[in-house]
Amino acid sequence: MKTKNYLILCAALVLLVPLTILFTPGLSDSMETRMLTYLMTNAR
C-alpha cells in the first residue's frame, strides 16, 4: 500500500469511528463497558 493511500485510509477511519459512536444508539455505552472491563482486569 502506498503512503498516500495509507494516509487516506487513516483519515477516513479517524472520521468514521467517532461519527459511528456518536450516531449509533447504544454503541458508546457498549464500548465504555468493554473499556472499563478491560481496564479493571488489567489494573494491578
C-alpha positions as CSV (number, residue, x, y, z in Angstrom):
1,M,0.0,0.0,0.0
2,K,1.4,3.4,-0.9
3,T,1.8,6.1,1.6
4,K,-0.9,8.3,0.1
5,N,-3.5,5.5,0.2
6,Y,-2.5,4.7,3.7
7,L,-3.0,8.3,4.9
8,I,-6.3,8.5,3.2
9,L,-7.4,5.2,4.9
10,C,-6.2,6.5,8.3
11,A,-8.1,9.8,7.8
12,A,-11.3,8.0,6.8
13,L,-11.1,5.8,9.9
14,V,-10.4,8.8,12.2
15,L,-13.6,10.4,10.9
16,L,-15.7,7.3,10.6
17,V,-15.2,5.8,14.1
18,P,-16.2,8.9,16.1
19,L,-19.2,9.6,13.9
20,T,-20.3,5.9,14.2
21,I,-20.0,6.2,18.0
22,L,-22.0,9.4,18.1
23,F,-24.9,8.4,15.9
24,T,-25.3,4.7,16.7
25,P,-27.5,4.3,19.8
26,G,-26.0,2.1,22.5
27,L,-22.6,1.7,20.8
28,S,-20.9,4.3,23.1
29,D,-22.3,2.5,26.2
30,S,-21.1,-0.8,24.9
31,M,-17.6,0.5,24.1
32,E,-17.4,2.2,27.5
33,T,-18.4,-1.0,29.3
34,R,-15.8,-3.0,27.4
35,M,-13.1,-0.5,28.0
36,L,-13.8,-0.3,31.7
37,T,-13.9,-4.1,32.0
38,Y,-10.5,-4.3,30.2
39,L,-9.0,-1.7,32.5
40,M,-10.4,-3.3,35.6
41,T,-9.0,-6.7,34.7
42,N,-5.5,-5.4,33.8
43,A,-5.1,-2.7,36.5
44,R,-2.9,-4.2,39.2
